[in-house]
Amino acid sequence: LPLLTVLDRYRVSKEEHQAAEALYARKRLFYNTRAKLIRRQCADGIRGARALYDEHVQAIRSDLEAAAKVLKLTDACTRARELNPEESRPTDEDSLLERVARDGLGGDADVKGRRAAEQRMQACQAELADQLSFAEEVCGHLSSEQDRFLQSLQTELESGGNVRLETASPDKEPWAKQVEELVRARFNPMDFETRGIEDIKVQSVTRIHNVSLRARFEHLLEQLGADVGSSVDLEYLFYVPEPRAPPSQLRSLAEEGLG
């Protein structure tokens, strides 16, 4: 910006330079504030997810400890029967407490209790793994969304507002609803039958506002003899990137177009 001398074939004066720099400074402050808000919201979301994870893990570990205690009890009962000689076994006159203390819970009860405790421990360990995987997925998604929002803000600031991304839900914006209908019209369940996919749902739609690309497009329309001021019937062009393509490919497309 300080090196800019000519803009749209007009010479930029010193006063215009100063006004542009002051405006850019205010814009940068605004975008930095929005970026801080996004980082804080992402940090709060990750903190909340970790708190829920710790709470669930604590409950699972309590069940795991209870199952471990049952295993220890059944092992102790089995050990007691092995060590006690036949003549020391309880008689019919012995109380139930004495029988348990001396000979354990009994063969069938020990086997059933141990089997149930082992199954519970396996279920708890599987649940712990699921909770860890889910927590990592949530935190990774939040971090990815944060990077996406920050990159869009950076692009909007550096382009002076010429490139802007607008995200909306089909339930709230008519233009997003129209895009959802176009996507659903092109969805064929038979193409995804082998993967068990029967339907799709559009969660959100992001619209790209690119002043430079729009001006280039209108210039091409003028060369074709179309009246830019009148309504022109336009078709949507669906761009399907490679699934393994990096996010930078879509950002480059939003900023520079298809070429």
Secondary structure in CASP SS format (residue, H / E / C, confidence):
PFRMAT SS
TARGET T0000
AUTHOR 0000-0000-0000
METHOD secondary structure of the structure
MODEL  1
L C 1.00
P C 1.00
L C 1.00
L C 1.00
T C 1.00
V E 1.00
L E 1.00
D C 1.00
R C 1.00
Y E 1.00
R E 1.00
V C 1.00
S C 1.00
K H 1.00
E H 1.00
E H 1.00
H H 1.00
Q H 1.00
A H 1.00
A H 1.00
E H 1.00
A H 1.00
L H 1.00
Y H 1.00
A H 1.00
R H 1.00
K H 1.00
R H 1.00
L H 1.00
F H 1.00
Y H 1.00
N H 1.00
T H 1.00
R H 1.00
A H 1.00
K H 1.00
L H 1.00
I H 1.00
R H 1.00
R H 1.00
Q H 1.00
C H 1.00
A H 1.00
D H 1.00
G H 1.00
I H 1.00
R H 1.00
G H 1.00
A H 1.00
R H 1.00
A H 1.00
L H 1.00
Y H 1.00
D H 1.00
E H 1.00
H H 1.00
V H 1.00
Q H 1.00
A H 1.00
I H 1.00
R H 1.00
S H 1.00
D H 1.00
L H 1.00
E H 1.00
A H 1.00
A H 1.00
A H 1.00
K H 1.00
V H 1.00
L H 1.00
K H 1.00
L H 1.00
T H 1.00
D H 1.00
A H 1.00
C H 1.00
T H 1.00
R H 1.00
A H 1.00
R H 1.00
E H 1.00
L H 1.00
N C 1.00
P C 1.00
E H 1.00
E H 1.00
S H 1.00
R C 1.00
P C 1.00
T C 1.00
D C 1.00
E C 1.00
D C 1.00
S C 1.00
L H 1.00
L H 1.00
E H 1.00
R H 1.00
V H 1.00
A H 1.00
R H 1.00
D H 1.00
G C 1.00
L C 1.00
G C 1.00
G H 1.00
D H 1.00
A H 1.00
D H 1.00
V H 1.00
K H 1.00
G H 1.00
R H 1.00
R H 1.00
A H 1.00
A H 1.00
E H 1.00
Q H 1.00
R H 1.00
M H 1.00
Q H 1.00
A H 1.00
C H 1.00
Q H 1.00
A H 1.00
E H 1.00
L H 1.00
A H 1.00
D H 1.00
Q H 1.00
L H 1.00
S H 1.00
F H 1.00
A H 1.00
E H 1.00
E H 1.00
V H 1.00
C H 1.00
G H 1.00
H H 1.00
L H 1.00
S H 1.00
S H 1.00
E H 1.00
Q H 1.00
D H 1.00
R H 1.00
F H 1.00
L H 1.00
Q H 1.00
S H 1.00
L H 1.00
Q H 1.00
T H 1.00
E H 1.00
L H 1.00
E H 1.00
S C 1.00
G C 1.00
G C 1.00
N C 1.00
V E 1.00
R E 1.00
L E 1.00
E E 1.00
T E 1.00
A E 1.00
S C 1.00
P C 1.00
D C 1.00
K C 1.00
E C 1.00
P H 1.00
W H 1.00
A H 1.00
K H 1.00
Q H 1.00
V H 1.00
E H 1.00
E H 1.00
L H 1.00
V H 1.00
R H 1.00
A H 1.00
R C 1.00
F C 1.00
N C 1.00
P H 1.00
M H 1.00
D H 1.00
F H 1.00
E H 1.00
T H 1.00
R H 1.00
G C 1.00
I C 1.00
E C 1.00
D C 1.00
I C 1.00
K C 1.00
V C 1.00
Q C 1.00
S C 1.00
V E 1.00
T E 1.00
R E 1.00
I E 1.00
H E 1.00
N E 1.00
V H 1.00
S H 1.00
L H 1.00
R H 1.00
A H 1.00
R H 1.00
F H 1.00
E H 1.00
H H 1.00
L H 1.00
L H 1.00
E H 1.00
Q H 1.00
L C 1.00
G C 1.00
A C 1.00
D C 1.00
V C 1.00
G C 1.00
S C 1.00
S C 1.00
V C 1.00
D C 1.00
L C 1.00
E C 1.00
Y C 1.00
L C 1.00
F C 1.00
Y C 1.00
V C 1.00
P C 1.00
E C 1.00
P C 1.00
R C 1.00
A C 1.00
P C 1.00
P H 1.00
S H 1.00
Q H 1.00
L H 1.00
R H 1.00
S H 1.00
L H 1.00
A H 1.00
E H 1.00
E H 1.00
G C 1.00
L C 1.00
G C 1.00
END
